[in-house]
Amino acid sequence: MFGTLSKMAASLDDASVAQYQLKVGDEKLALNELIGQTIKLTHSGKILCSNCGKKTKKSYSQGHCYVCMQKLASCDLCIMKPETCHFSEGTCREPEWAQTHCFVPHYVYLSNTSGIKVGITRHSQIPTRWIDQGATQGLLIFRVSTRQLSGLVEVELAKLVNDKTHWQAMLKGHNENQDLKAVASELIPQIEDRLNELLMENGDYKIERLDEDIQSINFPILEFPKKVKSFNFDKTPEVIGTLKGIKGQYLIFDTGVINIRKFSSYEVDVEVNPLADSNEQLALV
């Protein structure tokens, strides 16, 4: 396989096991069945913008050239920090895009990654969002009317619990299961006053408390790394090793780990069992 990398496609099977596919150009490679085998990733030296396709010396906002990063609403700071939404000020980069992506229901959740954290997402990204961050549990706690509101609620909860994942700790093992419903019941009363203030500040805001089941997620891992060594295509263009597992957007090799999402738009050549006869290569899906 040869082409530009994209974020790994991930889904849950009936046993709540994360199923991964490596996306290289227009092709996809099923990864779970390759655990225990040798994989070689070789960066060609090219980075091609995921939006315009032009060559760029550096990847911005996970796969964009500088020009696209500056003009696309999906690359604006408010995507990472929704509470800073500036649509009402008339300065949104792409108002029509915002209407379909930001002014739609969003969800505030708790997840169990390297510890309990709070986060936000659209419904279409559940459970993908949890898989991508390496969460072994996830729980939706609020359904809100806009992306900005989800960010404002997250800010309040982030004063009580983490809003970031410690990726190295996440890769060294699974955190113990937590009663996320009990945690939510403890946290929500502490922000009740602020929730009421938000509703009063804007009559269009809606916040719905949810009563969902906890989603468990299992990851395909034979062995966790004792020491996390991270590969970087900018410094080491060739990555090779025995695939020991997959968690979050990380491939875990016996030689180190690599964050596939970080290297979106990097042009790579992918070989499975590179020392074996080519006829033994597994088929693409």
Disulfide bonds with the S-S distance in Angstrom:
none
